[in-house]
């Protein structure tokens, strides 16, 4: 695993913990507006990191204007998400 892929994997595992916590708090009626807002920022950051990684893996470069070619996104099999 390259160091960039390792960093991304570590980030995803950490953010998974954050999402688990907010899901738990939401279900229990304990989630605050701040917690929800901060979680949205986390999700946006993770989405950007994944788009950048996908662009680099597919095209050998970065995303163009923050967008990965839709053809790459359409390659997943049904039920893969």
N, CA, C and O atoms as CSV, one atom per row, in Angstrom:
chain,resi,resn,atom,element,x,y,z
A,1,UNK,N,N,0.866,-1.175,0.000
A,1,UNK,CA,C,0.000,0.000,0.000
A,1,UNK,C,C,0.907,1.231,0.000
A,1,UNK,O,O,1.831,1.339,0.806
A,2,UNK,N,N,0.623,2.160,-0.925
A,2,UNK,CA,C,1.419,3.385,-0.956
A,2,UNK,C,C,1.085,4.253,0.244
A,2,UNK,O,O,0.057,4.066,0.895
A,3,UNK,N,N,1.953,5.191,0.526
A,3,UNK,CA,C,1.696,6.035,1.683
A,3,UNK,C,C,0.444,6.882,1.487
A,3,UNK,O,O,-0.270,7.139,2.457
A,4,UNK,N,N,0.151,7.327,0.255
A,4,UNK,CA,C,-1.063,8.104,0.008
A,4,UNK,C,C,-2.308,7.232,0.211
A,4,UNK,O,O,-3.294,7.676,0.798
A,5,UNK,N,N,-2.255,6.008,-0.271
A,5,UNK,CA,C,-3.391,5.091,-0.066
A,5,UNK,C,C,-3.533,4.745,1.403
A,5,UNK,O,O,-4.650,4.622,1.906
A,6,UNK,N,N,-2.420,4.587,2.094
A,6,UNK,CA,C,-2.469,4.292,3.534
A,6,UNK,C,C,-3.100,5.454,4.291
A,6,UNK,O,O,-3.933,5.244,5.172
A,7,UNK,N,N,-2.705,6.684,3.948
A,7,UNK,CA,C,-3.283,7.858,4.601
A,7,UNK,C,C,-4.787,7.928,4.361
A,7,UNK,O,O,-5.558,8.217,5.275
A,8,UNK,N,N,-5.196,7.660,3.119
A,8,UNK,CA,C,-6.617,7.684,2.800
A,8,UNK,C,C,-7.362,6.605,3.576
A,8,UNK,O,O,-8.446,6.857,4.103
A,9,UNK,N,N,-6.797,5.420,3.650
A,9,UNK,CA,C,-7.432,4.327,4.391
A,9,UNK,C,C,-7.564,4.665,5.874
A,9,UNK,O,O,-8.596,4.388,6.487
A,10,UNK,N,N,-6.531,5.259,6.446
A,10,UNK,CA,C,-6.574,5.654,7.854
A,10,UNK,C,C,-7.628,6.728,8.065
A,10,UNK,O,O,-8.386,6.684,9.034
A,11,UNK,N,N,-7.672,7.688,7.159
A,11,UNK,CA,C,-8.678,8.752,7.245
A,11,UNK,C,C,-10.079,8.169,7.185
A,11,UNK,O,O,-10.944,8.552,7.972
A,12,UNK,N,N,-10.310,7.257,6.268
A,12,UNK,CA,C,-11.636,6.642,6.138
A,12,UNK,C,C,-12.022,5.883,7.401
A,12,UNK,O,O,-13.167,5.966,7.848
A,13,UNK,N,N,-11.087,5.149,7.977
A,13,UNK,CA,C,-11.389,4.410,9.212
A,13,UNK,C,C,-11.719,5.364,10.355
A,13,UNK,O,O,-12.634,5.101,11.135
A,14,UNK,N,N,-10.985,6.466,10.461
A,14,UNK,CA,C,-11.251,7.448,11.513
A,14,UNK,C,C,-12.621,8.083,11.303
A,14,UNK,O,O,-13.406,8.205,12.243
A,15,UNK,N,N,-12.900,8.481,10.084
A,15,UNK,CA,C,-14.174,9.148,9.817
A,15,UNK,C,C,-15.344,8.171,9.966
A,15,UNK,O,O,-16.464,8.580,10.272
A,16,UNK,N,N,-15.081,6.891,9.749
A,16,UNK,CA,C,-16.118,5.887,9.997
A,16,UNK,C,C,-16.511,5.918,11.475
A,16,UNK,O,O,-17.689,5.804,11.814
A,17,UNK,N,N,-15.531,6.071,12.335
A,17,UNK,CA,C,-15.813,6.159,13.769
A,17,UNK,C,C,-16.654,7.401,14.057
A,17,UNK,O,O,-17.609,7.337,14.831
A,18,UNK,N,N,-16.305,8.535,13.436
A,18,UNK,CA,C,-17.069,9.778,13.620
A,18,UNK,C,C,-18.516,9.573,13.171
A,18,UNK,O,O,-19.447,9.983,13.864
A,19,UNK,N,N,-18.704,8.941,12.018
A,19,UNK,CA,C,-20.055,8.693,11.508
A,19,UNK,C,C,-20.830,7.738,12.408
A,19,UNK,O,O,-22.024,7.931,12.635
A,20,UNK,N,N,-20.162,6.716,12.917
A,20,UNK,CA,C,-20.825,5.805,13.847
A,20,UNK,C,C,-21.322,6.556,15.078
A,20,UNK,O,O,-22.435,6.327,15.553
A,21,UNK,N,N,-20.485,7.453,15.586
A,21,UNK,CA,C,-20.862,8.208,16.776
A,21,UNK,C,C,-22.051,9.123,16.516
A,21,UNK,O,O,-22.977,9.177,17.326
A,22,UNK,N,N,-22.038,9.845,15.393
A,22,UNK,CA,C,-23.157,10.743,15.111
A,22,UNK,C,C,-24.430,9.944,14.836
A,22,UNK,O,O,-25.519,10.387,15.201
A,23,UNK,N,N,-24.317,8.792,14.208
A,23,UNK,CA,C,-25.496,7.957,13.975
A,23,UNK,C,C,-26.096,7.501,15.307
A,23,UNK,O,O,-27.313,7.512,15.488
A,24,UNK,N,N,-25.234,7.107,16.221
A,24,UNK,CA,C,-25.670,6.692,17.552
A,24,UNK,C,C,-26.373,7.849,18.267
A,24,UNK,O,O,-27.438,7.676,18.859
A,25,UNK,N,N,-25.754,9.031,18.199
A,25,UNK,CA,C,-26.334,10.201,18.865
A,25,UNK,C,C,-27.641,10.635,18.214
A,25,UNK,O,O,-28.574,11.043,18.906
A,26,UNK,N,N,-27.715,10.549,16.886
A,26,UNK,CA,C,-28.970,10.888,16.195
A,26,UNK,C,C,-30.098,9.960,16.629
A,26,UNK,O,O,-31.203,10.407,16.935
A,27,UNK,N,N,-29.806,8.676,16.651
A,27,UNK,CA,C,-30.831,7.698,17.028
A,27,UNK,C,C,-31.318,7.930,18.453
A,27,UNK,O,O,-32.491,7.709,18.754
A,28,UNK,N,N,-30.423,8.373,19.326
A,28,UNK,CA,C,-30.776,8.599,20.725
A,28,UNK,C,C,-31.283,10.001,21.013
A,28,UNK,O,O,-31.559,10.340,22.164
A,29,UNK,N,N,-31.406,10.820,19.974
A,29,UNK,CA,C,-31.890,12.179,20.162
A,29,UNK,C,C,-30.891,13.099,20.846
A,29,UNK,O,O,-31.277,14.115,21.426
A,30,UNK,N,N,-29.598,12.749,20.782
A,30,UNK,CA,C,-28.572,13.534,21.453
A,30,UNK,C,C,-27.705,14.356,20.507
A,30,UNK,O,O,-26.878,15.143,20.968
A,31,UNK,N,N,-27.869,14.198,19.214
A,31,UNK,CA,C,-27.017,14.910,18.254
A,31,UNK,C,C,-27.338,16.400,18.282
A,31,UNK,O,O,-28.501,16.802,18.253
A,32,UNK,N,N,-26.290,17.202,18.339
A,32,UNK,CA,C,-26.465,18.645,18.352
A,32,UNK,C,C,-26.355,19.192,16.926
A,32,UNK,O,O,-25.868,18.515,16.020
A,33,UNK,N,N,-26.818,20.425,16.751
A,33,UNK,CA,C,-26.690,21.077,15.445
A,33,UNK,C,C,-25.217,21.188,15.060
A,33,UNK,O,O,-24.855,20.982,13.902
A,34,UNK,N,N,-24.371,21.515,16.033
A,34,UNK,CA,C,-22.933,21.629,15.763
A,34,UNK,C,C,-22.347,20.289,15.332
A,34,UNK,O,O,-21.560,20.229,14.387
A,35,UNK,N,N,-22.722,19.230,16.011
A,35,UNK,CA,C,-22.221,17.898,15.666
A,35,UNK,C,C,-22.633,17.532,14.242
A,35,UNK,O,O,-21.826,17.001,13.480
A,36,UNK,N,N,-23.866,17.809,13.886
A,36,UNK,CA,C,-24.349,17.509,12.531
A,36,UNK,C,C,-23.604,18.337,11.490
A,36,UNK,O,O,-23.228,17.826,10.435
A,37,UNK,N,N,-23.394,19.614,11.788
A,37,UNK,CA,C,-22.675,20.490,10.868
A,37,UNK,C,C,-21.234,20.041,10.691
A,37,UNK,O,O,-20.727,20.012,9.570
A,38,UNK,N,N,-20.574,19.694,11.777
A,38,UNK,CA,C,-19.189,19.225,11.703
A,38,UNK,C,C,-19.095,17.900,10.945
A,38,UNK,O,O,-18.124,17.658,10.227
A,39,UNK,N,N,-20.096,17.053,11.107
A,39,UNK,CA,C,-20.114,15.781,10.384
A,39,UNK,C,C,-20.276,16.017,8.894
A,39,UNK,O,O,-19.673,15.310,8.088
A,40,UNK,N,N,-21.078,16.996,8.517
A,40,UNK,CA,C,-21.236,17.339,7.097
A,40,UNK,C,C,-19.898,17.781,6.507
A,40,UNK,O,O,-19.577,17.436,5.370
A,41,UNK,N,N,-19.124,18.540,7.270
A,41,UNK,CA,C,-17.797,18.962,6.805
A,41,UNK,C,C,-16.899,17.745,6.615
A,41,UNK,O,O,-16.155,17.666,5.637
A,42,UNK,N,N,-16.966,16.806,7.536
A,42,UNK,CA,C,-16.184,15.568,7.430
A,42,UNK,C,C,-16.566,14.821,6.156
A,42,UNK,O,O,-15.692,14.363,5.420
A,43,UNK,N,N,-17.858,14.696,5.893
A,43,UNK,CA,C,-18.310,13.984,4.698
A,43,UNK,C,C,-17.848,14.677,3.418
A,43,UNK,O,O,-17.452,14.016,2.458
A,44,UNK,N,N,-17.899,16.000,3.408
A,44,UNK,CA,C,-17.426,16.744,2.235
A,44,UNK,C,C,-15.931,16.528,2.019
A,44,UNK,O,O,-15.475,16.372,0.886
A,45,UNK,N,N,-15.177,16.522,3.111
A,45,UNK,CA,C,-13.728,16.299,3.017
A,45,UNK,C,C,-13.424,14.900,2.496
A,45,UNK,O,O,-12.573,14.729,1.623
A,46,UNK,N,N,-14.115,13.908,3.029
A,46,UNK,CA,C,-13.905,12.527,2.592
A,46,UNK,C,C,-14.285,12.385,1.111
A,46,UNK,O,O,-13.582,11.719,0.350
A,47,UNK,N,N,-15.393,13.008,0.708
A,47,UNK,CA,C,-15.807,12.944,-0.695
A,47,UNK,C,C,-14.728,13.543,-1.597
A,47,UNK,O,O,-14.424,12.987,-2.652
A,48,UNK,N,N,-14.148,14.675,-1.186
A,48,UNK,CA,C,-13.094,15.308,-1.987
A,48,UNK,C,C,-11.868,14.403,-2.077
A,48,UNK,O,O,-11.294,14.236,-3.153
A,49,UNK,N,N,-11.469,13.820,-0.945
A,49,UNK,CA,C,-10.310,12.925,-0.943
A,49,UNK,C,C,-10.535,11.717,-1.848
A,49,UNK,O,O,-9.634,11.305,-2.578
A,50,UNK,N,N,-11.734,11.155,-1.798
A,50,UNK,CA,C,-12.034,9.994,-2.634
A,50,UNK,C,C,-12.081,10.362,-4.115
A,50,UNK,O,O,-11.610,9.601,-4.960
A,51,UNK,N,N,-12.652,11.533,-4.433
A,51,UNK,CA,C,-12.670,11.986,-5.834
A,51,UNK,C,C,-11.247,12.182,-6.348
A,51,UNK,O,O,-10.919,11.773,-7.462
A,52,UNK,N,N,-10.413,12.807,-5.535
A,52,UNK,CA,C,-9.022,13.020,-5.937
A,52,UNK,C,C,-8.307,11.695,-6.143
A,52,UNK,O,O,-7.558,11.530,-7.106
A,53,UNK,N,N,-8.539,10.756,-5.240
A,53,UNK,CA,C,-7.905,9.440,-5.374
A,53,UNK,C,C,-8.396,8.732,-6.635
A,53,UNK,O,O,-7.601,8.147,-7.371
A,54,UNK,N,N,-9.695,8.784,-6.881
A,54,UNK,CA,C,-10.255,8.144,-8.079
A,54,UNK,C,C,-9.675,8.755,-9.341
A,54,UNK,O,O,-9.346,8.042,-10.289
A,55,UNK,N,N,-9.550,10.067,-9.353
A,55,UNK,CA,C,-8.985,10.736,-10.525
A,55,UNK,C,C,-7.542,10.324,-10.741
A,55,UNK,O,O,-7.131,10.042,-11.867
A,56,UNK,N,N,-6.778,10.290,-9.672
A,56,UNK,CA,C,-5.371,9.907,-9.785
A,56,UNK,C,C,-5.232,8.459,-10.236
A,56,UNK,O,O,-4.368,8.143,-11.054
A,57,UNK,N,N,-6.066,7.587,-9.713
A,57,UNK,CA,C,-5.994,6.168,-10.059
A,57,UNK,C,C,-6.444,5.921,-11.494
A,57,UNK,O,O,-5.861,5.093,-12.193
A,58,UNK,N,N,-7.472,6.630,-11.935
A,58,UNK,CA,C,-8.037,6.385,-13.260
A,58,UNK,C,C,-7.305,7.109,-14.371
A,58,UNK,O,O,-7.172,6.592,-15.480
A,59,UNK,N,N,-6.834,8.302,-14.072
A,59,UNK,CA,C,-6.294,9.147,-15.127
A,59,UNK,C,C,-4.829,9.498,-14.939
A,59,UNK,O,O,-4.225,10.142,-15.796
A,60,UNK,N,N,-4.262,9.080,-13.830
A,60,UNK,CA,C,-2.875,9.401,-13.568
A,60,UNK,C,C,-2.669,10.843,-13.152
A,60,UNK,O,O,-1.540,11.333,-13.141
A,61,UNK,N,N,-3.741,11.521,-12.813
A,61,UNK,CA,C,-3.653,12.923,-12.406
A,61,UNK,C,C,-4.726,13.220,-11.396
A,61,UNK,O,O,-5.273,12.303,-10.783
A,62,UNK,N,N,-5.035,14.465,-11.214
A,62,UNK,CA,C,-6.052,14.866,-10.254
A,62,UNK,C,C,-7.378,15.111,-10.922
A,62,UNK,O,O,-7.505,14.996,-12.141
A,63,UNK,N,N,-8.359,15.447,-10.126
A,63,UNK,CA,C,-9.681,15.767,-10.643
A,63,UNK,C,C,-9.611,17.064,-11.447
A,63,UNK,O,O,-8.789,17.934,-11.159
A,64,UNK,N,N,-10.461,17.187,-12.440
A,64,UNK,CA,C,-10.545,18.399,-13.242
A,64,UNK,C,C,-11.699,19.227,-12.712
A,64,UNK,O,O,-12.850,18.791,-12.749
A,65,UNK,N,N,-11.399,20.416,-12.220
A,65,UNK,CA,C,-12.415,21.283,-11.624
A,65,UNK,C,C,-13.216,20.558,-10.554
A,65,UNK,O,O,-14.414,20.801,-10.405
A,66,UNK,N,N,-12.562,19.665,-9.802
A,66,UNK,CA,C,-13.218,18.954,-8.714
A,66,UNK,C,C,-14.138,17.844,-9.158
A,66,UNK,O,O,-14.869,17.293,-8.336
A,67,UNK,N,N,-14.126,17.493,-10.447
A,67,UNK,CA,C,-15.063,16.501,-10.970
A,67,UNK,C,C,-14.293,15.335,-11.578
A,67,UNK,O,O,-13.333,15.529,-12.323
A,68,UNK,N,N,-14.725,14.141,-11.252
A,68,UNK,CA,C,-14.178,12.933,-11.854
A,68,UNK,C,C,-15.098,12.543,-13.001
A,68,UNK,O,O,-16.319,12.646,-12.882
A,69,UNK,N,N,-14.520,12.096,-14.110
A,69,UNK,CA,C,-15.299,11.702,-15.285
A,69,UNK,C,C,-16.427,10.759,-14.888
A,69,UNK,O,O,-16.203,9.768,-14.193
A,70,UNK,N,N,-17.648,11.076,-15.339
A,70,UNK,CA,C,-18.823,10.269,-14.994
A,70,UNK,C,C,-18.680,8.835,-15.462
A,70,UNK,O,O,-19.284,7.936,-14.878
A,71,UNK,N,N,-17.897,8.603,-16.498
A,71,UNK,CA,C,-17.691,7.236,-16.968
A,71,UNK,C,C,-17.050,6.361,-15.920
A,71,UNK,O,O,-17.362,5.173,-15.837
A,72,UNK,N,N,-16.166,6.911,-15.121
A,72,UNK,CA,C,-15.538,6.150,-14.047
A,72,UNK,C,C,-16.573,5.805,-12.997
A,72,UNK,O,O,-16.596,4.685,-12.486
A,73,UNK,N,N,-17.435,6.764,-12.670
A,73,UNK,CA,C,-18.443,6.529,-11.648
A,73,UNK,C,C,-19.467,5.499,-12.107
A,73,UNK,O,O,-20.031,4.783,-11.280
A,74,UNK,N,N,-19.716,5.414,-13.403
A,74,UNK,CA,C,-20.707,4.488,-13.919
A,74,UNK,C,C,-20.221,3.062,-14.036
A,74,UNK,O,O,-20.997,2.184,-14.411
A,75,UNK,N,N,-18.959,2.801,-13.729
A,75,UNK,CA,C,-18.403,1.462,-13.888
A,75,UNK,C,C,-18.708,0.517,-12.752
A,75,UNK,O,O,-18.443,-0.679,-12.872
A,76,UNK,N,N,-19.249,0.999,-11.660
A,76,UNK,CA,C,-19.513,0.112,-10.532
A,76,UNK,C,C,-20.636,-0.858,-10.879
A,76,UNK,O,O,-21.521,-0.534,-11.671
A,77,UNK,N,N,-20.599,-2.020,-10.299
A,77,UNK,CA,C,-21.646,-2.998,-10.544
A,77,UNK,C,C,-22.861,-2.693,-9.670
A,77,UNK,O,O,-22.748,-2.015,-8.649
A,78,UNK,N,N,-23.988,-3.185,-10.069
A,78,UNK,CA,C,-25.213,-2.993,-9.283
A,78,UNK,C,C,-25.025,-3.572,-7.890
A,78,UNK,O,O,-24.468,-4.657,-7.722
A,79,UNK,N,N,-25.494,-2.838,-6.905
A,79,UNK,CA,C,-25.408,-3.303,-5.524
A,79,UNK,C,C,-24.050,-3.118,-4.886
A,79,UNK,O,O,-23.834,-3.566,-3.760
A,80,UNK,N,N,-23.118,-2.462,-5.585
A,80,UNK,CA,C,-21.772,-2.293,-5.041
A,80,UNK,C,C,-21.755,-1.239,-3.939
A,80,UNK,O,O,-20.778,-1.162,-3.194
A,81,UNK,N,N,-22.784,-0.441,-3.810
A,81,UNK,CA,C,-22.812,0.602,-2.796
A,81,UNK,C,C,-23.744,0.182,-1.754
A,81,UNK,O,O,-23.942,0.904,-0.776
